[in-house]
Amino acid sequence: MPAHRTPESDARIRDADRTKRCLLDAAFDEFSARGFAGARVGDIADRAGVNKQLITYYFGGKAGLYRALQQRWLERESEFADPELPLADLAVRYLQHALADPRGIRMLMWRGLFDEAPETEEATSEDLAEIGRRQRRGEIAAELDPASVRLAVMAMVIAPLLLPGVVRELFGTEARTPEFEQRYTEQLRRMVARFGTSTIEEGEDQ
């Protein structure tokens, strides 16, 4: 007969899952506020309300905790980033996700400024391949460089959170307000949709 878990072992599993979830949530706050180098294991554990030794036990240390956050992001991304969506709609989804919870963007900013974080799993080659598929479908103009397209879309999504002062000056409101989100979302969708317009079709090279 198959072995059955005892109520005690089920409770331990639930406790372990809850502890790991609390540590990941606390680490998200700390890494986004202080970067990888500035975040302290003790502060993460205190915020989670657990012993700091559990970070090593469950994640192998601070670097493992950072990588686990990256994996959690990839899992969340797979839930909202439908590759079948038009690129303009996909960019809007990333923007809405970032405005709702800017911690991931802030972690990316820290990493970009100091290049301090441990290596994590990246999907860059797959992202470029996806842009290539969109070009073959005619969604993106053939003369555009896939790497440049990816960078440009990423920059347009990140810019409002990276430059909040500029947003206030240009739009007269804060980035994380319904007014800004509605206005910028529509413009982002239109700008990205223009990637499908060939300069030759526009007559610029004639």
N, C-alpha and C positions, 0 to 999 in steps of 0.2 A: 504494500500500500504506500502511496506517496506520503512523504512527511508533511506534517502540518505545523505552521508556526504557532507557538504558544502566544497567549495574549501579551506576555511580558516582552517577547521578541518583537511583536508587532508594535508595541509601544516604543521600544528602543529605536526601531526604524523610523517611526513618526518623529521622535525626538531628534534623531540625527538629521532627518530631512528639514525639520524646522530650524535647527541650528545652522545648517549650511545655508538655508535661505536667508536667515537673519545676518549671517556673515557676508553674504553676497550683497545684500541691500546696504549694509553698513559700509562695505568696501566701495560700492558705487558712489556713495556720498563722499567718502574720504578721497578717493582717487580723482573724482571730478573737481573737488575743492582744492587739492594740494598736489596733484600729480603723483606719479608712481614713487619718485624719490622722496617727496615731502610727506607722503602718507606713512603713518606709524602703525605698526601691528597692534600695539597696545591701545591706540585710539580706536582702531577698527573693532577690536574685541570689546572695548568699553561701550562703544555705540551699539554693538549687537547684544550686549549684556551677557557675554560668555567669557570663559578663560581664554587667554590668547594662545595657549598651547593647542587649542582646537584648530587654529588656522593651519598649523603644521600637520596636525593629525588628519584633517580632511582634505587639505589642498597642497600640502608639502611646503608651505611658506607663502610669503607675500607674492612672489612671482606666479606661483600656481593659482593663487586667488585672482590675480589679474587675468590670467589666461582663461579661468573659469568664467569670468565676466564677459570676456570676448566670445566665448562659446555660447553664453546665454543670449548675447546680442544676435549672433547668427541664427539662433533658434527663433527669436522674436522677429527678426528680419524676414525669415521664411514665411511668417504668418501674414505679413502685410505687403510684402514686395512681390506681387504676382508678375512674373516675367512676361506674361501674355498681355499685360497692360501696355498702352502706348507710352513711350518714354516720357512724354509730358505729364501724364497722369501718375506715372511712377515717381517722378521727381516731386510732385505735389505730396504724395504719400510720405516720402522721406521728410519733406519740410514739416508737414503736420505732426509727424512723430517727434521730430526734433524740437518743435515749439512746445509740444505737450510735456516733454521731459528732456531738457537740454543737457543732462549729465553726460550722456554719451559723447556729444559734441565737445563738451569741455574736456573730457578725457583725451579726445583726439587733438585738441588744441595743445594740451600739456605735452603730449607725445611729439607734436610737430615742433614745438618751441625748443624742447630739450633733448628729444630723441633718447629718452632715458628708460622707456618701458621695455620689458622683455619681449622677445619675438613672439608674435601670435600668428594664428592661422589667417592667411589672407586669401581672398578670392579674386585677386586682381586679374589673373589670366582668364578666368571664367567671365569676369565683367567685360573684358575687352572682346572676348569671343562673342558675348551676347550683343555688343554693339555692332560687331561685324555681321551678325545674323540680321540685325535690324537694318543695316545698310543694304543687304541683299534683298530684303523685303521692300526696300524703297522708302523706309521710314526716316532714314538719315541719309543726307546727300553723300554720294560716293566719294567726293573730293575731301570730305572731312576726315581728319585723323582720329581713330577711335580713342587713343589715349587722351587727346586734347578734349574730345567730347566728354569723356568721363570726368576729367578734371574740372571742366567748365560747369557741368551739372552739379558736381560736388561743391564747388565754390559758391554757386548760387543758393544752394541749400544752407550752407554753413554761414554765409555772410551776415544774415540778420543777427545771429547769436554772437558772431565774432566781433561785430562792429555795432553795438547797441547805440552808441553816441551818434554815429552816422545815420542810423535809422531814425533817431529822434529829430535830427536836423533835416533830413530829406522828407520824412513822412509826417512829422509833427506828432508822433505817438511812439509808444514803446513797442518793441518787437513782439512781445508776448501779450498782445491784445487782440480781441476779435477784429477790430478795425484794420489793423495791419495785416493780420492773417488773411482776411478776405481780399484785401487789395493786392497783396503780394502774391497770393496763391494764383489769382487769375492772371497776373502778369508773368509769373513763372511758367505757367502752362503755355501761354502764348509764345514766350521766348524760346522754350525748348522745342515747341512745335516747329519753329522756324529752322531748326537743324535739318529739316527735311527739304528745305528749299535750296535748289542748286543755284550757284552764282551764274552758271551758264544760262539756266532758264530765266534768270532775272535780266539777262542781256549784258552783264557787266564785262564779259570776256569777248563780246562780239565786236 
